[in-house]
Structure formats: C-alpha cells, structure tokens
C-alpha cells in the first residue's frame, strides 16, 4: 500500500491506511506519526529539502499497523512485518 504525498500545510484528514475510511477527529484516538522525508526538486536554485510528514493511524489500524519509510518511500505495513 502506498501513501499519497501530502501537500505543504495540508491537514491530516483520515487514517493513513488507504483501505480505512476513518476520519481524524481527536489526537487521543489512534496514533499521530512523524516521518522525516527528503523532497527532491528539479530546480537547481532550490536545494533538496527535508521536512516532516505527519500521518495518522486510527485506533483500530494502529493496533496492527505502522507507517515506515523504506528506500525513500513511505508506506503502511503490519506491525508483524517490522
């Protein structure tokens, strides 16, 4: 499963699990995770940037899933795969 990249200043709106439809409403329900990501630019005037990506897993999904960065890609995976 692949996460879509979030635009700058975009709010977390739903669970990071693409097959889950849970909406983000409260910080105390689920897990808010921070992943450091490197963004490459094609313009030499703007160097590559590193900035955090905030993702949220709902209470149900956070019991069995996590968010990981592998080879520059951010994805949701089962905790047993860790």
Buried (B, 14 or more C-beta within 10 A) or exposed (E): EEBEEBEEEEEBEEBBBEEBEBEBEEEEEBBBBEBEBEEEEEEEEEEEEEEEBEBBBBEBBBEEBBBBBEEEEBBBEEEEEE
